[in-house]
């Protein structure tokens, strides 16, 4: 027996012994030298892998660079670009980041899924619309379209005007805040529009009718895009898991500007992995009037357990003297992530607070100082004048014009809000969605002899049916209808065959005689039509073109940006809200008088006062080298019936080592 065992042992191989060893990460041989290109905090954020990461990025601290390098690093680590989702607030920002990432690494970065929340929602909803019983050819309405629908509904439901009933724009604001804040309309009215509480029931009735109208006519507003995306993810577990597993690495820019609905969408998209990197700055949260929820950036670590927080505090924009002031200002915020910006840029020039006798002296000083800056070889395009609201620059604009100092003021008519561009867009929308009553009504009213009553009789017949041979109610006023229907029917049949530019060209050929007949300044407006046609050449699909016009409308019309001089170089006048994210060598913050900045309307609300403080912080952090804050001592406020004379309370008790105080004296 013993011999047989010995024989078996000789013929069978010996058993292998296995030892468990902890795996250590292999160091990747990166093409990009991340350690050389990034500071310590940026590198930490870029190299972070799994799990939730909150990057508190101070003004000018290289936020875009950090996001850009993280995209490149993930791809270098073998993550498929299609598994990365970059959500931003503008299409331009997403394009810039992915283009820069391609320069850092290679063109694989351009294959990353990137865009705005609304454009991402639009793509997903069109793909899975059937799950929500939506038609995938839905039209996205702009704000003025939504207001027109509400106006129509109010007129139909309550023909007799009620005293102190809110305007259509106010009603739309109520509904929008209700959706974005995920708060009942009744509560929104009570908390933010108490002056209309007496008609709460009627406002809610209109809201219900508005929702029904949109459903019946296959139209969505901006808020619907996010609302339906959330519903889609909440009510379809398999789809939520599929999308979450597809987008394994999610990055969100400007997280402090997200609303409650957007935060919920992000949570659902990251539900399978929690690999989410949010980048933002609580100190730059200034958009509550748009529905942004300041709490989101503070609640992020609660929503995503084990969140790692990294602060970017090295500033690459401003001098240390300017940062000393900005740090002092933001330190007074009631709630904040503690951080202290610092810079290696040194200068002997300190920010200055300038007291003027009145707004005229304030304007005179600014013009004189601008001329001095020009003598120091600072270009006009590197100078900006910031205001708390657009009306505060009136006196200054007059003085700049007198002295022939070129300036540009942003705030002209928006390209997509001009009547002639809305006319063209309405024709295109009807081609894609013949159920779009708002657009149908608009293009019918352009026809000679067609008024509101005629349109009301035509719409039920042609809605969803653009056949030119359709039998209409007999009327001698409809002679111009047949050419329109022929055009729409022909172009609708060829949508799949023609490029958007070809279709736009046909619509413009039909529309130009209408433009000439309708508008006295048609020659100026024609430039916009040419620009519109140029925009269409960048698309291969008409539906995508129309959606982008609604989601990412061009900023200004060709004639829309007010410029008081034809020179190419001009200084900028802008509101602080419009200037966020931008920078200039020299910045003037004008009208910094208590009662205007902060606004007197914020005096009784701690939250609103804190947002005003953050607005001052955003304004001061736009400057690279020179910062001047001016205030007049006899500014009369008609709403409060009093003279405002003290500088902004946000500048109280700041020592002269941080903020120099200048008095303007007239030369004799």
C-alpha angles and dihedrals in degrees: 000000000000091000093052091053090051090051092051091050090052094052099043122070117247117261114261118240118223125203121199111229127183110246115240121206114258113236108242118226095233122202089208118067097225095172092055097044099045137056119237097268093044090049091051090054094045094049096046110116128181126019137028120325128185115195113195100202115192120213112290093005098128099266094156092047091052093052091044094052092045090057090050093046094050090052091047087053090058100262110147111243088230089063092059121084121192115191120193138162097245133037088225091059093050092048092048093051095048092045090051091047088054090054090050094048121356142292093286085086090067089064091065113115103250139158145094124316089250096048090048090049090049092055094048094045094050089051096048102024093125090067087063094039089246125141110243092224092066118149121235110223126212122224097269091052090053091049090051091053092049091048090051092049094047091049091050097045099039109026091170109071114237119218114256094008110156121258119251092257091053092048089052090050089053093052094044093052090046091056098040095044092040089230127136114262090237091059092046090053092047095048103035107018104033091152088073099046090109090070099037094124093053092047090053090049090054090048092055091048090048091054091048092048092053092049094048093049100040095241128136132192125216093267092051090061092063095035093053092044089055092047090048092054095042097048100040109057096179092052092047090053092045094052093042091052091045093053098045095161117044125185124187123195124208092012092175088069096057121112127221093266093052091049089054092050091051091050091052093047091051095042097109098050113006089221094148128144114193118190121193149113122244087201090065098051101126106139106085088126087066092051099264111156112224089196094065095080091048094046094048094094089051093051093045110040119218092024113176113221120208124181123210105205106156108101120208097185113056138047118257089248091060092046091052088062096042091050090052092050097049093043086073093063113117095224125024149130103261112241136145119211117218135182139196089215108104130191138163090223115100130197113267135214110209123199116206129190092231142339091279092057089045090055092045092052094049092050091049092048092049090055090050090051090051089054087055089058095254108144123233090240088061093058124084135183113206125200134188088229134006095251095063095076098062098104092043093052090055091051093047090052092049090054093044093239107157116231139166123215119199115219107079120136112307113246095237092045096059112108097235094050090048088053092055093043091051090058091051093047091054090053090056097036116023088183091067099114095179092058093041090053092049096052093043091054088057089067121096114255094014118119136166096281092050091049090052090056094045101045097068089053101046102031105120091001120083096172108142091209093060114127109245131187106284111259134149088217094070100072091111094049097075096062090049094051091046090052094047094045092049095047093043090056091051100045092107093046102042131065116242090249091059092051092046090050091055092048091049091050089055094042102047095079088051090050091051092049097044105042128050090203093049093134091064092044091052088070088063091051090054090049091049091053090049091053090053091058089070093065135071095191126056094209091055090048093053092044093051091049088058098039100039106019118188109261104236141006119247088260095031105088108080112230123171094201135038093225115118092229118068139151119247129244111193144155114250091244090057092047097058110125093020131101140199136185093239126026132187118197105197133195093024092164122140109258092036098046103046092026115238087235089070096054095096097045123072091198093051092046090053090052090051088052090052089049089057089049091052090049095050094046092059091076123091104184113349127043124178123179115192134188135175119224098217106046108151116215111203095192092058095030093227143103116256112213112150125091118249112294087230088073097049119126096006110146121240091244086069102031121021116214118219130188118203114230124187118236114241 
